Amino acid sequence: MKHNHIKELARRYELILGSRSPRRKSLLEEIPVPFKQIIPKLEEKRLDHEEPYDFACRLAEDKALSIALRLTERQVVLGCDTIVVLDGDVLGKPTNRSNALDTLTRLVGNQHTVCTALALASNKGLLASAYALTEVFFNPVSREQLEDYIGTGEPMDKAGAYGIQGMGGFLVDRIEGSLDNVIGLPRDLLDDLAEGIIGF
């Protein structure tokens, strides 16, 4: 897919990436489209009884809307949130090395789901949101390998404590679905959302 709808959206409006993630920044640059980057500031806390995918979608929407209030009418912001779900549990970014080891130990040899939610908003409010799912199958690896990986520091800012596109690639046996989604920005989904709002 050529992502022509994203390109058209970026031609009509100034696109703002509401994320600090260098991985999302790189994926947008590869399309390529011009954009600015603004980092949202809000608490990422799951509500009581909130379903995992609803949680991701709400966070993406909240991030986009928190920035949209500051935009002009010729700007559109993209909010994003990625979560890792194993047996109904949301595995977020590790809080420390011990937590990273616990998370990776749970994932080793198992299948989990990566959900990335996207939301587009303007200063008029939310324009569109949706999420994509990818199934990820982990290899059986040793505790020593996990500890060595954690020692690189790579897991510490990533949902599920691994980066599939980086040194953490050795953990993954295979995926079913979008690699972009696991990295943090499903561009095909973004293109679909852009198609739906062009001309708003």
PASEBA-1860 file (N, C-alpha, C; in nm, 3 decimals):
! residues 200
1> MKHNHIKE> 0.085/-0.120/0.000/0.000/0.000/0.000/0.088/0.124/0.000 ~ 0.048/0.224/-0.079/0.128/0.346/-0.094/0.094/0.451/0.011 ~ -0.008/0.425/0.092/-0.047/0.519/0.198/-0.080/0.657/0.141 ~ -0.151/0.657/0.028/-0.183/0.783/-0.038/-0.278/0.871/0.043 ~ -0.363/0.810/0.125/-0.456/0.891/0.203/-0.384/0.966/0.316 ~ -0.282/0.903/0.373/-0.201/0.974/0.472/-0.130/1.091/0.405 ~ -0.076/1.067/0.287/-0.007/1.173/0.214/-0.101/1.289/0.181 ~ -0.224/1.256/0.143/-0.322/1.359/0.111/-0.362/1.436/0.237
9> LARRYELI> -0.378/1.365/0.347/-0.410/1.431/0.473/-0.299/1.529/0.512 ~ -0.174/1.484/0.496/-0.060/1.569/0.530/-0.043/1.685/0.433 ~ -0.096/1.669/0.311/-0.092/1.781/0.215/-0.194/1.887/0.251 ~ -0.311/1.845/0.299/-0.419/1.940/0.330/-0.404/2.003/0.468 ~ -0.345/1.928/0.560/-0.334/1.975/0.698/-0.193/1.949/0.750 ~ -0.151/2.030/0.844/-0.023/2.004/0.910/-0.044/1.889/1.008 ~ 0.032/1.783/0.990/0.017/1.664/1.072/0.108/1.673/1.194 ~ 0.050/1.644/1.310/0.124/1.642/1.435/0.127/1.499/1.487
17> LGSRSPRR> 0.246/1.446/1.514/0.259/1.315/1.577/0.260/1.337/1.728 ~ 0.156/1.292/1.794/0.146/1.309/1.939/0.209/1.194/2.013 ~ 0.340/1.178/1.998/0.411/1.067/2.059/0.559/1.101/2.068 ~ 0.625/1.052/2.173/0.769/1.071/2.184/0.846/0.957/2.116 ~ 0.777/0.854/2.068/0.841/0.732/2.019/0.925/0.757/1.894 ~ 1.056/0.727/1.900/1.139/0.739/1.779/1.101/0.635/1.674 ~ 1.042/0.525/1.718/1.002/0.421/1.622/0.883/0.467/1.539 ~ 0.785/0.531/1.604/0.671/0.585/1.529/0.717/0.697/1.436
25> KSLLEEIP> 0.807/0.779/1.484/0.861/0.888/1.402/0.925/0.832/1.275 ~ 1.004/0.726/1.290/1.071/0.665/1.175/0.972/0.607/1.075 ~ 0.866/0.542/1.126/0.767/0.482/1.037/0.692/0.588/0.956 ~ 0.663/0.702/1.018/0.599/0.812/0.945/0.694/0.871/0.841 ~ 0.820/0.885/0.879/0.920/0.941/0.787/0.939/0.854/0.665 ~ 0.918/0.724/0.680/0.936/0.631/0.569/0.826/0.642/0.464 ~ 0.712/0.706/0.495/0.599/0.707/0.400/0.633/0.776/0.269 ~ 0.689/0.897/0.262/0.721/0.993/0.367/0.616/1.106/0.369
33> VPFKQIIP> 0.594/1.163/0.485/0.509/1.281/0.497/0.574/1.380/0.594 ~ 0.547/1.509/0.575/0.597/1.607/0.671/0.510/1.607/0.797 ~ 0.572/1.626/0.911/0.495/1.632/1.035/0.580/1.696/1.145 ~ 0.513/1.741/1.247/0.579/1.787/1.369/0.553/1.685/1.478 ~ 0.631/1.691/1.583/0.617/1.597/1.694/0.592/1.676/1.823 ~ 0.482/1.644/1.890/0.450/1.703/2.020/0.425/1.588/2.117 ~ 0.487/1.593/2.231/0.475/1.484/2.329/0.360/1.511/2.424 ~ 0.260/1.422/2.428/0.147/1.441/2.520/0.190/1.413/2.664
41> KLEEKRLD> 0.123/1.481/2.756/0.153/1.461/2.898/0.023/1.426/2.969 ~ 0.006/1.297/2.997/-0.110/1.253/3.073/-0.081/1.120/3.139 ~ -0.157/1.089/3.240/-0.137/0.965/3.314/-0.198/0.848/3.238 ~ -0.119/0.744/3.218/-0.165/0.627/3.143/-0.212/0.521/3.242 ~ -0.333/0.537/3.291/-0.386/0.448/3.394/-0.511/0.379/3.344 ~ -0.514/0.248/3.358/-0.630/0.170/3.317/-0.741/0.183/3.420 ~ -0.863/0.203/3.372/-0.978/0.216/3.460/-1.023/0.079/3.510 ~ -1.091/0.077/3.621/-1.145/-0.048/3.675/-1.238/-0.113/3.572
49> HEEPYDFA> -1.217/-0.241/3.548/-1.302/-0.321/3.459/-1.292/-0.278/3.312 ~ -1.193/-0.196/3.276/-1.177/-0.153/3.137/-1.111/-0.264/3.056 ~ -1.173/-0.302/2.947/-1.117/-0.405/2.861/-0.986/-0.357/2.798 ~ -0.890/-0.447/2.776/-0.759/-0.405/2.727/-0.762/-0.320/2.601 ~ -0.839/-0.363/2.499/-0.837/-0.290/2.374/-0.910/-0.155/2.387 ~ -1.012/-0.151/2.472/-1.079/-0.024/2.501/-0.983/0.073/2.570 ~ -0.900/0.018/2.657/-0.800/0.097/2.728/-0.702/0.161/2.630 ~ -0.650/0.082/2.537/-0.556/0.135/2.439/-0.620/0.243/2.354
57> CRLAEDKA> -0.744/0.218/2.312/-0.814/0.315/2.227/-0.841/0.445/2.303 ~ -0.882/0.434/2.428/-0.909/0.554/2.507/-0.782/0.636/2.527 ~ -0.670/0.567/2.554/-0.545/0.639/2.573/-0.502/0.712/2.446 ~ -0.514/0.646/2.331/-0.480/0.711/2.205/-0.567/0.834/2.183 ~ -0.696/0.821/2.213/-0.788/0.934/2.198/-0.754/1.047/2.296 ~ -0.727/1.010/2.421/-0.693/1.111/2.522/-0.565/1.185/2.486 ~ -0.467/1.112/2.435/-0.341/1.176/2.394/-0.365/1.275/2.281 ~ -0.442/1.231/2.180/-0.471/1.319/2.067/-0.549/1.443/2.112
65> LSIALRLT> -0.650/1.422/2.194/-0.734/1.534/2.237/-0.660/1.631/2.329 ~ -0.565/1.581/2.407/-0.489/1.669/2.496/-0.404/1.767/2.418 ~ -0.364/1.727/2.298/-0.284/1.815/2.211/-0.374/1.897/2.120 ~ -0.487/1.841/2.079/-0.576/1.906/1.982/-0.625/2.042/2.031 ~ -0.637/2.059/2.161/-0.685/2.185/2.218/-0.594/2.302/2.181 ~ -0.468/2.272/2.151/-0.369/2.376/2.120/-0.351/2.399/1.970 ~ -0.423/2.325/1.888/-0.401/2.331/1.744/-0.481/2.441/1.675 ~ -0.436/2.474/1.555/-0.514/2.562/1.468/-0.608/2.476/1.385
73> ERQVVLGC> -0.694/2.540/1.309/-0.791/2.465/1.228/-0.724/2.394/1.110 ~ -0.599/2.425/1.082/-0.529/2.361/0.971/-0.432/2.253/1.019 ~ -0.453/2.204/1.140/-0.366/2.100/1.194/-0.448/1.979/1.240 ~ -0.386/1.863/1.230/-0.446/1.738/1.277/-0.341/1.663/1.358 ~ -0.382/1.606/1.471/-0.289/1.535/1.557/-0.320/1.385/1.556 ~ -0.214/1.306/1.559/-0.225/1.161/1.568/-0.181/1.116/1.706 ~ -0.273/1.057/1.781/-0.241/0.997/1.911/-0.228/0.846/1.895 ~ -0.138/0.786/1.972/-0.110/0.643/1.959/-0.093/0.579/2.096
81> DTIVVLDG> -0.129/0.452/2.105/-0.096/0.376/2.226/-0.081/0.229/2.189 ~ 0.023/0.167/2.240/0.049/0.025/2.214/0.050/-0.051/2.346 ~ -0.021/-0.163/2.349/-0.020/-0.250/2.466/0.008/-0.393/2.424 ~ 0.059/-0.470/2.517/0.080/-0.613/2.499/-0.017/-0.685/2.592 ~ -0.091/-0.781/2.538/-0.193/-0.851/2.615/-0.162/-1.000/2.617 ~ -0.152/-1.053/2.739/-0.127/-1.196/2.759/-0.229/-1.248/2.858 ~ -0.310/-1.343/2.813/-0.412/-1.404/2.900/-0.501/-1.298/2.966 ~ -0.534/-1.194/2.891/-0.622/-1.090/2.942/-0.553/-0.984/3.024
89> DVLGKPTN> -0.424/-1.002/3.055/-0.349/-0.903/3.131/-0.278/-0.806/3.038 ~ -0.277/-0.678/3.073/-0.204/-0.577/2.996/-0.063/-0.567/3.053 ~ 0.036/-0.593/2.969/0.176/-0.584/3.009/0.233/-0.454/2.954 ~ 0.248/-0.357/3.040/0.293/-0.224/2.997/0.445/-0.214/2.993 ~ 0.494/-0.092/2.996/0.638/-0.068/3.000/0.689/-0.108/3.139 ~ 0.803/-0.174/3.143/0.855/-0.219/3.274/0.893/-0.100/3.362 ~ 0.873/-0.118/3.492/0.906/-0.012/3.588/1.050/-0.021/3.635 ~ 1.110/-0.140/3.622/1.250/-0.160/3.659/1.299/-0.290/3.594
97> RSNALDTL> 1.425/-0.324/3.618/1.483/-0.444/3.555/1.414/-0.571/3.601 ~ 1.379/-0.577/3.728/1.312/-0.696/3.782/1.176/-0.715/3.717 ~ 1.104/-0.604/3.700/0.974/-0.609/3.634/0.987/-0.650/3.488 ~ 1.093/-0.602/3.423/1.118/-0.641/3.283/1.143/-0.791/3.273 ~ 1.219/-0.845/3.368/1.246/-0.989/3.367/1.118/-1.069/3.391 ~ 1.036/-1.023/3.483/0.909/-1.091/3.509/0.821/-1.093/3.384 ~ 0.814/-0.978/3.317/0.731/-0.966/3.197/0.782/-1.059/3.087 ~ 0.911/-1.054/3.059/0.967/-1.137/2.952/0.957/-1.285/2.984
105> TRLVGNQH> 0.972/-1.320/3.111/0.960/-1.460/3.152/0.819/-1.512/3.123 ~ 0.719/-1.428/3.144/0.581/-1.467/3.113/0.560/-1.486/2.962 ~ 0.628/-1.405/2.883/0.607/-1.410/2.738/0.681/-1.525/2.670 ~ 0.793/-1.566/2.726/0.878/-1.667/2.663/0.800/-1.797/2.638 ~ 0.808/-1.844/2.513/0.743/-1.968/2.474/0.593/-1.959/2.455 ~ 0.539/-1.839/2.469/0.394/-1.820/2.460/0.354/-1.729/2.343 ~ 0.225/-1.725/2.319/0.165/-1.635/2.220/0.099/-1.519/2.293 ~ 0.120/-1.397/2.243/0.051/-1.282/2.301/0.002/-1.192/2.188
113> TVCTALAL> -0.078/-1.095/2.225/-0.137/-1.003/2.127/-0.083/-0.862/2.148 ~ -0.040/-0.800/2.040/-0.002/-0.659/2.045/-0.116/-0.577/1.984 ~ -0.161/-0.480/2.059/-0.268/-0.390/2.014/-0.213/-0.249/2.007 ~ -0.221/-0.188/1.890/-0.189/-0.046/1.878/-0.314/0.028/1.834 ~ -0.351/0.127/1.914/-0.466/0.211/1.884/-0.419/0.345/1.830 ~ -0.492/0.397/1.734/-0.464/0.527/1.673/-0.585/0.617/1.685 ~ -0.562/0.745/1.702/-0.671/0.843/1.706/-0.627/0.970/1.636 ~ -0.712/1.022/1.552/-0.689/1.150/1.484/-0.786/1.252/1.539
121> ASNKGLLA> -0.735/1.372/1.569/-0.819/1.477/1.625/-0.777/1.613/1.571 ~ -0.872/1.705/1.570/-0.845/1.844/1.536/-0.891/1.930/1.654 ~ -0.882/2.062/1.638/-0.928/2.148/1.747/-1.080/2.147/1.759 ~ -1.146/2.076/1.669/-1.292/2.058/1.678/-1.329/1.932/1.756 ~ -1.228/1.847/1.783/-1.254/1.725/1.858/-1.201/1.601/1.788 ~ -1.245/1.486/1.837/-1.201/1.357/1.783/-1.258/1.336/1.643 ~ -1.172/1.293/1.550/-1.215/1.270/1.413/-1.235/1.121/1.384 ~ -1.145/1.039/1.434/-1.155/0.895/1.408/-1.059/0.822/1.500
129> SAYALTEV> -1.093/0.697/1.532/-1.002/0.613/1.610/-1.032/0.467/1.581 ~ -0.932/0.384/1.599/-0.945/0.239/1.578/-0.818/0.174/1.628 ~ -0.818/0.040/1.629/-0.697/-0.030/1.671/-0.671/-0.149/1.580 ~ -0.545/-0.192/1.580/-0.504/-0.310/1.504/-0.445/-0.412/1.600 ~ -0.457/-0.541/1.564/-0.407/-0.649/1.648/-0.309/-0.736/1.569 ~ -0.202/-0.776/1.636/-0.106/-0.869/1.578/-0.075/-0.977/1.681 ~ -0.076/-1.101/1.637/-0.038/-1.212/1.726/0.113/-1.235/1.715 ~ 0.177/-1.244/1.831/0.323/-1.261/1.836/0.356/-1.389/1.912
137> FFNPVSRE> 0.443/-1.472/1.853/0.482/-1.599/1.912/0.628/-1.591/1.954 ~ 0.654/-1.611/2.083/0.790/-1.601/2.136/0.862/-1.735/2.133 ~ 0.991/-1.729/2.108/1.077/-1.846/2.120/1.099/-1.882/2.267 ~ 1.132/-2.008/2.295/1.179/-2.043/2.429/1.325/-1.999/2.442 ~ 1.352/-1.907/2.533/1.490/-1.861/2.554/1.522/-1.871/2.704 ~ 1.650/-1.867/2.735/1.694/-1.888/2.873/1.684/-1.759/2.955 ~ 1.684/-1.775/3.086/1.686/-1.661/3.177/1.812/-1.577/3.153 ~ 1.924/-1.644/3.128/2.049/-1.571/3.103/2.036/-1.481/2.980
145> QLEDYIGT> 1.974/-1.533/2.876/1.953/-1.452/2.755/1.864/-1.331/2.785 ~ 1.760/-1.352/2.865/1.672/-1.243/2.903/1.747/-1.138/2.983 ~ 1.828/-1.183/3.078/1.903/-1.089/3.161/2.004/-1.010/3.077 ~ 2.067/-1.077/2.982/2.161/-1.008/2.893/2.088/-0.902/2.811 ~ 1.969/-0.938/2.763/1.889/-0.844/2.684/1.846/-0.725/2.768 ~ 1.800/-0.750/2.889/1.759/-0.640/2.977/1.877/-0.550/3.007 ~ 1.996/-0.609/3.015/2.117/-0.531/3.040/2.148/-0.429/2.932 ~ 2.093/-0.449/2.813/2.116/-0.351/2.704/2.036/-0.223/2.726
153> GEPMDKAG> 1.933/-0.232/2.810/1.847/-0.116/2.833/1.732/-0.102/2.735 ~ 1.734/-0.180/2.628/1.631/-0.165/2.524/1.489/-0.189/2.575 ~ 1.466/-0.286/2.664/1.328/-0.317/2.703/1.259/-0.208/2.785 ~ 1.333/-0.114/2.841/1.278/-0.032/2.948/1.174/0.070/2.906 ~ 1.166/0.104/2.778/1.065/0.202/2.736/0.964/0.143/2.639 ~ 0.949/0.009/2.646/0.864/-0.059/2.548/0.757/-0.144/2.616 ~ 0.636/-0.136/2.564/0.529/-0.223/2.613/0.569/-0.367/2.594 ~ 0.551/-0.447/2.697/0.590/-0.587/2.690/0.738/-0.610/2.708
161> AYGIQGMG> 0.815/-0.502/2.726/0.959/-0.508/2.756/1.044/-0.565/2.642 ~ 1.002/-0.544/2.517/1.087/-0.587/2.406/1.063/-0.500/2.284 ~ 1.165/-0.494/2.198/1.154/-0.425/2.070/1.180/-0.523/1.958 ~ 1.078/-0.553/1.882/1.090/-0.655/1.777/1.185/-0.611/1.667 ~ 1.194/-0.479/1.645/1.277/-0.429/1.536/1.421/-0.406/1.580 ~ 1.449/-0.427/1.708/1.583/-0.404/1.761/1.649/-0.533/1.805 ~ 1.723/-0.523/1.917/1.794/-0.640/1.968/1.699/-0.749/2.017 ~ 1.573/-0.711/2.045/1.475/-0.807/2.094/1.419/-0.898/1.986
169> GFLVDRIE> 1.463/-0.881/1.864/1.412/-0.963/1.755/1.435/-1.113/1.777 ~ 1.541/-1.148/1.851/1.572/-1.290/1.874/1.463/-1.360/1.956 ~ 1.383/-1.282/2.029/1.278/-1.340/2.111/1.162/-1.396/2.029 ~ 1.144/-1.342/1.910/1.022/-1.367/1.833/1.042/-1.479/1.732 ~ 0.956/-1.579/1.740/0.957/-1.689/1.643/0.886/-1.645/1.515 ~ 0.765/-1.591/1.531/0.689/-1.545/1.414/0.576/-1.454/1.461 ~ 0.516/-1.384/1.364/0.399/-1.303/1.394/0.289/-1.334/1.294 ~ 0.167/-1.305/1.333/0.052/-1.313/1.244/-0.016/-1.177/1.246
177> GSLDNVIG> 0.004/-1.102/1.137/-0.050/-0.966/1.130/0.059/-0.867/1.093 ~ 0.036/-0.742/1.125/0.121/-0.631/1.082/0.244/-0.615/1.171 ~ 0.362/-0.610/1.109/0.484/-0.580/1.183/0.483/-0.434/1.229 ~ 0.433/-0.344/1.144/0.420/-0.203/1.182/0.345/-0.189/1.315 ~ 0.243/-0.270/1.331/0.161/-0.264/1.451/0.244/-0.298/1.574 ~ 0.328/-0.399/1.563/0.411/-0.439/1.677/0.514/-0.331/1.708 ~ 0.565/-0.266/1.605/0.662/-0.159/1.625/0.594/-0.036/1.687 ~ 0.464/-0.017/1.656/0.392/0.091/1.723/0.313/0.185/1.636
185> LPRDLLDD> 0.314/0.164/1.503/0.236/0.251/1.416/0.185/0.173/1.295 ~ 0.066/0.114/1.303/0.011/0.041/1.189/-0.030/0.138/1.078 ~ 0.056/0.151/0.978/0.035/0.254/0.876/-0.084/0.226/0.787 ~ -0.115/0.098/0.764/-0.234/0.068/0.684/-0.361/0.114/0.756 ~ -0.365/0.094/0.887/-0.479/0.142/0.965/-0.486/0.294/0.961 ~ -0.371/0.360/0.975/-0.369/0.505/0.969/-0.418/0.555/0.834 ~ -0.381/0.485/0.728/-0.427/0.524/0.595/-0.578/0.512/0.584 ~ -0.635/0.407/0.643/-0.780/0.389/0.642/-0.849/0.503/0.719
193> LAEGIIGF> -0.794/0.540/0.834/-0.852/0.649/0.913/-0.843/0.781/0.837 ~ -0.729/0.802/0.772/-0.711/0.926/0.695/-0.812/0.935/0.580 ~ -0.836/0.822/0.516/-0.934/0.818/0.406/-1.071/0.861/0.455 ~ -1.106/0.819/0.575/-1.238/0.849/0.628/-1.259/0.994/0.667 ~ -1.151/1.068/0.691/-1.170/1.206/0.739/-1.123/1.315/0.643 ~ -1.063/1.276/0.532/-1.019/1.378/0.436/-1.141/1.460/0.392 ~ -1.128/1.590/0.405/-1.237/1.678/0.366/-1.330/1.715/0.480 ~ -1.292/1.681/0.605/-1.381/1.715/0.717/-1.392/1.866/0.733
END
